[in-house]
């Protein structure tokens, strides 16, 4: 069967600055930084760049990219969306790939061919300030890891069914437990253009243990209790089910508060504590009366509009979580939130997060702790992170160059996040 690059030497690199595609390595760079693509989107880009300015019909692309398999147009559309997200090329204002409605696609830029060695140079190799997004060791396809993932269920203290999973490139890798945070789905997470690259990276050196918190994802939605106490006892149930006695614990956003409480109760079980974008007290303990009214209004809007097709209400959260996300990334997150919990539970989560208070626990922690925080975080200000680090005995703090509360897998701060964890846990950060 004819393949997209059959007529081109495997030693060829295709250059359409700032894009570079290496056929032999099956890798793509944008502005010198690796772009993470699964196989079909890579083959799509190769076909388009191999014959720039050719108008490819949908049937032609399906023929060469899917080896003539009978697939629907929607499969091609999904792969094209992934490709556009990865190279930051919005369909409404494309720089690289033009959609000719009703006909097909065309690569807009001229393409230079070079031959022999190499691949793009790492800009971070020569300029320490120019950190690259996720590196070669993070290139395992999400679908490969999802296939390795085994979703299991355990019972919480009150009988709630909790979904948990572990995944790692090597089964003998040491564990890393990630506490649940705002809305997860053990299966849909692997489709995420936002955090699946981070999960892939963490699973390279560690056996990553994750779970869906009660009220969302594959765990029970119809639950009597959503509170800090239930979050902590759920984490206890998951690590017990996984057979883990001692492990490093990663807490993100409100998952940091849960991790702090767990580490305070069980210091003998937590070898390292890693907190990102975390806080010790919810807004109900710290907000002004005006802020309280605003937050309460948001919860009313959430309950009214969460389940609607119109994403306006969910967009309230998306934009504060990830202000630098593209329109397509925000659209994905909007839909993901709708699919992972109910309107009533979304409000219950917000109320529970607002009530969190583990401030008295901070000075009692006797666990090696690393605090990471985005310097421009608009949802949880960086001062909250530095206050955590200043109050936890001997904690270390690293600020990341990002405005996002949830890191985008394509941004340089994601690489720094993974490197910091590797360093803190003593891994060989290759």
C-alpha positions in Angstrom: 0.0 0.0 0.0 1.3 3.4 -0.9 2.4 5.5 2.1 2.6 9.4 2.3 6.4 9.5 2.1 7.0 6.6 -0.3 8.5 8.8 -3.0 10.9 10.6 -0.6 14.1 9.3 0.9 13.7 8.3 4.6 16.8 10.5 5.3 14.8 13.6 4.1 13.7 16.4 6.4 10.9 18.7 5.3 11.3 22.3 6.3 8.5 24.9 6.4 9.7 27.3 9.1 8.9 27.2 11.9 7.9 23.5 11.2 10.4 20.8 10.6 9.5 17.1 9.9 12.0 14.3 10.0 10.7 11.3 8.0 13.2 8.7 9.4 12.7 9.6 13.0 9.0 10.3 12.5 9.3 13.4 14.5 8.1 17.0 14.1 9.5 20.2 15.6 8.0 23.7 15.8 10.4 26.6 16.5 12.9 24.0 17.6 10.6 22.3 20.1 9.2 18.8 19.7 5.6 18.5 18.6 3.8 15.5 20.0 1.8 13.7 17.3 0.3 10.2 17.2 0.8 8.2 14.0 -2.2 9.2 11.8 -1.8 13.0 12.4 2.0 12.6 11.7 1.2 10.8 8.4 -1.3 13.5 7.5 1.3 16.2 8.0 3.8 14.2 6.0 1.4 13.8 3.0 0.6 17.4 3.0 4.2 18.7 3.3 5.5 16.2 0.8 3.3 17.8 -1.9 2.8 21.4 -0.8 0.0 23.4 -2.6 -1.6 20.1 -3.8 -5.3 20.0 -3.0 -5.7 16.6 -1.3 -9.2 15.2 -1.4 -10.5 13.4 1.7 -10.6 10.1 -0.2 -6.9 10.5 -1.2 -5.8 11.3 2.3 -7.7 8.3 3.7 -6.2 6.1 1.0 -2.6 7.0 1.9 -2.8 7.6 5.6 -5.2 4.8 6.6 -3.8 2.3 4.1 -7.1 2.1 2.2 -9.1 1.1 5.2 -12.8 2.0 5.1 -12.9 4.8 7.6 -15.4 7.7 7.9 -14.8 11.3 7.2 -15.2 12.0 10.9 -12.0 9.9 11.6 -10.1 12.1 9.2 -11.6 15.2 10.8 -10.5 14.0 14.3 -7.0 13.4 13.2 -6.8 16.8 11.5 -8.0 18.5 14.7 -5.3 16.8 16.6 -2.7 17.9 14.0 -4.0 21.5 14.1 -3.8 21.6 17.9 -0.3 20.2 18.0 1.1 22.7 15.5 -1.0 25.6 16.7 -2.8 26.1 13.4 -6.4 27.1 13.9 -8.8 26.2 11.1 -10.3 29.7 11.0 -6.9 31.4 10.5 -4.5 28.8 9.2 -0.9 29.4 8.5 0.0 25.9 7.4 -3.1 23.8 6.4 -6.0 25.2 4.4 -9.4 23.6 4.6 -11.2 23.8 1.2 -14.7 23.1 2.2 -16.4 20.3 0.5 -13.2 19.3 -1.3 -10.2 18.7 1.0 -7.0 20.1 2.4 -3.9 21.9 1.1 -0.5 22.8 2.7 0.0 26.5 2.3 3.7 27.0 2.8 6.6 26.3 0.5 8.6 23.3 1.7 12.4 22.9 1.5 13.9 19.4 1.5 17.2 18.7 3.3 19.0 15.3 3.5 21.0 13.4 6.1 21.5 13.5 9.9 19.9 15.1 12.6 16.6 16.6 13.4 16.1 20.0 14.9 18.5 21.3 17.4 17.2 21.6 20.9 17.0 25.3 21.6 17.3 24.5 25.3 20.7 22.9 24.7 22.2 26.2 23.9 19.9 28.6 25.8 19.0 27.6 29.3 16.2 30.1 29.4 14.5 28.5 26.4 13.1 25.3 27.9 11.7 22.9 25.4 8.3 21.2 25.7 8.3 17.5 26.4 11.3 15.6 25.3 12.1 12.4 23.4 11.5 10.2 26.4 7.9 11.4 26.5 7.1 10.4 22.9 5.2 7.2 23.8 1.8 7.4 22.1 -1.1 8.0 24.5 -3.0 5.1 22.9 -0.1 2.8 23.7 -0.2 3.7 27.4 -4.0 3.6 27.4 -3.9 0.0 26.1 -1.5 -0.9 28.9 -3.7 0.8 31.5 -5.9 -1.5 33.5 -8.9 0.3 35.1 -9.9 -1.3 38.4 -12.4 -0.5 41.1 -12.3 -0.4 44.9 -14.7 0.5 47.6 -14.3 3.7 49.6 -14.9 3.8 53.4 -18.6 4.6 52.8 -19.1 2.1 50.0 -18.6 4.4 47.1 -17.1 2.7 44.0 -13.8 4.3 43.0 -12.1 3.8 39.6 -8.4 3.7 39.7 -5.6 2.7 37.3 -1.9 2.4 37.0 0.3 2.6 34.0 4.0 2.7 33.2 6.3 2.0 30.3 8.2 -0.5 32.5 6.2 -2.6 35.0 9.1 -2.5 37.5 9.2 1.3 37.6 8.8 2.8 41.1 5.3 4.3 41.9 4.1 7.9 41.7 0.6 8.4 43.0 -1.4 11.4 41.7 -4.2 12.6 44.0 -7.4 13.4 42.1 -8.3 17.0 41.3 -11.0 18.9 39.5 -12.6 16.6 37.1 -10.8 13.6 35.6 -11.7 10.6 33.6 -9.3 7.7 33.5 -10.0 6.9 29.8 -10.8 10.3 28.3 -7.7 11.8 30.0 -5.6 10.0 27.3 -7.3 12.0 24.6 -6.5 15.3 26.3 -4.4 17.7 24.3 -3.8 19.5 27.6 -2.5 17.0 30.1 -2.0 13.6 28.3 1.6 14.7 27.3 2.3 15.2 31.0 0.9 11.7 31.9 3.0 10.1 29.2 6.1 11.8 30.5 5.5 10.8 34.1 4.8 7.2 33.0 8.2 7.0 31.4 10.1 6.7 34.7 7.4 5.9 37.1 4.4 3.6 37.5 1.7 6.3 37.6 -1.3 5.6 39.8 -4.4 7.7 39.2 -8.0 7.6 40.1 -11.3 9.4 39.4 -12.6 11.1 42.6 -16.1 10.4 43.7 -18.7 12.2 41.7 -16.9 12.2 38.4 -15.3 10.1 35.7 -15.7 6.4 36.1 -16.2 6.5 39.8 -19.7 6.6 41.3 -21.6 9.9 40.6 -24.5 9.4 43.0 -22.7 9.8 46.3 -23.9 11.1 49.7 -20.6 12.9 50.7 -18.3 15.2 48.7 -15.9 16.8 51.2 -12.2 17.0 52.1 -12.7 14.1 54.5 -14.1 11.9 51.8 -11.3 12.9 49.4 -8.7 11.9 51.9 -10.3 8.5 52.8 -10.8 7.8 49.1 -7.0 8.3 48.5 -6.4 5.9 51.4 -8.7 3.3 49.8 -6.9 3.6 46.4 -3.4 3.3 47.6 -4.4 0.3 49.8 -6.1 -1.3 46.7 -2.9 -0.7 44.7 -0.9 -2.4 47.5 1.4 0.6 48.1 3.0 1.0 51.5 5.3 4.0 50.8 5.3 6.2 47.7 5.8 9.8 46.4 2.5 11.7 46.2 1.6 14.4 43.6 -1.2 16.8 44.4 -2.4 19.4 41.8 -4.8 22.2 42.6 -7.2 21.1 45.4 -5.5 17.7 45.1 -2.6 19.4 46.9 -4.8 20.1 49.9 -5.9 16.4 49.9 -2.2 15.4 49.7 -1.2 17.6 52.5 -3.9 16.1 54.8 -3.0 12.6 53.8 0.8 13.2 54.4 -0.1 14.7 57.8 -2.1 11.6 58.8 0.3 9.1 57.2 3.9 10.5 57.2 5.3 7.0 57.2 3.6 6.3 53.8 4.7 9.4 51.9 8.3 9.4 50.7 8.0 12.7 48.9 5.3 15.3 48.6 4.9 17.3 45.4 2.4 20.1 45.2 1.5 22.0 42.1 -0.9 25.0 41.9 -2.0 24.2 45.4 -3.6 26.0 48.3 -4.2 25.3 52.0 -7.5 27.1 52.4 -10.5 27.5 50.1 -11.9 30.9 49.3 -14.6 30.7 51.9 -11.9 31.2 54.6 -10.0 34.0 52.8 -12.3 35.9 50.4 -13.8 39.3 51.0 -17.6 39.6 51.2 -17.6 40.9 47.6 -15.6 37.9 46.4 -17.9 35.6 48.3 -20.9 37.0 46.5 -19.1 36.6 43.1 -18.2 33.0 43.8 -21.7 32.1 44.9 -23.1 33.7 41.7 -20.7 31.5 39.7 -22.1 28.4 41.4 -25.6 29.4 40.5 -24.6 29.8 36.9 -22.8 26.5 37.0 -25.8 24.6 38.2 -28.0 26.2 35.6 -25.8 25.9 32.6 -23.4 23.0 33.1 -25.2 20.4 31.1 -26.1 22.6 28.2 -24.6 22.2 24.7 -23.7 26.0 24.9 -20.3 26.0 26.6 -20.6 29.6 27.9 -21.0 28.6 31.6 -18.2 26.0 31.5 -16.0 28.5 29.7 -15.9 30.5 33.0 -13.7 27.8 34.4 -11.8 26.9 31.2 -10.4 30.4 30.7 -9.3 30.9 34.3 -7.6 27.4 34.3 -5.8 28.0 31.0 -5.8 31.6 29.8 -3.1 30.9 27.1 -5.0 27.9 25.6 -6.1 28.0 22.0 -9.7 28.1 21.1 -9.6 24.4 20.2 -8.0 23.5 23.5 -10.6 25.4 25.4 -13.3 23.8 23.4 -12.0 20.3 24.2 -11.8 21.2 28.0 -15.3 22.6 27.9 -16.7 19.4 26.5 -14.5 17.3 28.7 -16.0 19.0 31.8 -19.5 18.4 30.7 -18.8 14.7 30.1 -17.1 14.0 33.4 -19.7 15.1 36.0 -23.2 16.3 36.5 -24.3 19.9 37.0 -25.2 19.2 40.6 -21.9 17.5 41.4 -20.0 20.3 39.7 -21.5 22.7 42.3 -20.9 20.3 45.1 -17.2 20.1 44.2 -17.0 23.9 44.2 -18.6 24.1 47.6 -16.3 21.4 49.0 -13.2 23.1 47.6 -14.3 26.4 49.1 -14.5 24.8 52.5 -11.0 23.2 52.5 -8.7 24.2 55.3 -5.5 22.4 56.0 -3.5 25.4 57.2 -2.8 23.9 60.6 -1.3 20.9 59.0 1.4 22.7 57.1 3.9 23.3 60.0 3.5 19.7 61.2 4.5 18.0 57.9 7.6 15.8 58.2 7.9 14.8 54.6 10.4 16.1 51.9 8.2 18.6 50.0 8.5 20.3 46.6 6.1 23.2 45.8 5.7 24.1 42.1 3.5 27.0 40.9 2.9 28.9 37.7 4.2 32.4 38.2 1.3 33.9 36.3 -1.5 31.6 37.7 -4.7 33.6 37.5 -6.8 31.1 39.5 -4.5 30.5 42.5 -1.9 33.3 42.7 1.7 32.4 43.0 1.9 34.0 46.4 -0.3 31.1 47.6 2.4 28.7 46.5 5.2 30.6 48.1 3.2 30.8 51.3 2.9 27.0 51.3 6.6 26.6 50.8 7.4 29.1 53.5 5.2 27.3 56.0 6.0 23.7 55.3 9.3 22.8 57.1 12.3 22.6 54.6 10.0 22.7 51.6 11.6 23.7 48.3 9.9 26.1 45.8 10.2 26.3 42.0 8.2 28.8 40.0 7.3 27.9 36.4 7.1 30.4 33.5 3.4 29.9 32.8 0.1 31.8 33.2 -1.9 28.5 33.4 -3.3 26.8 36.5 -3.4 23.6 34.5 -0.3 23.2 32.4 -0.7 22.7 28.6 1.4 19.7 27.5 2.8 21.8 24.6 4.2 24.6 26.7 7.8 24.8 28.0 6.7 24.9 31.6 5.5 21.3 31.2 9.0 20.1 30.5 10.3 22.0 33.5 7.5 20.5 35.6 8.6 16.9 34.7 12.3 17.7 35.1 11.6 19.2 38.6 9.8 16.0 39.6 12.6 13.8 38.2 15.2 15.8 40.0 13.3 15.8 43.3 12.7 12.1 43.2 16.2 11.4 42.2 15.4 10.0 38.8 17.7 10.3 35.8 16.1 13.1 34.0 17.2 12.3 30.4 
